[in-house]
Amino acid sequence: VREAFLKVVPRQQILDELIKPLQKDARLRSSQVFLPGSDGYARAVKVNGSAGYARVDVSEARALLAKAKVAGPQVCILFDPSNPRR
């Protein structure tokens, strides 16, 4: 179910519409451990599976949910309400 969720998060659209207006040189992060350009980032991205979530894939998400026998997943997102970008 988590994989299905990640398949439908429009990462590039979020970056383009919310972040780039504030930081023109912003890039997608494909690691939660390393920052882009840091030692280990490229190596981690090659093996961490992030490439599988680079594009929105609704069909694959539906297939994953069907395989998990989950018809109506609910998503709870934690965020900092004091941060207007969140």
Secondary structure, DSSP 8 states (H G I E B T S, - for coil): -HHHHHHH--HHHHIIIIITTT-TT------SSS-TTSTTHHHHHHHSSGGGGSS--HHHHHHHHHHTT-SS--------TTSTT-
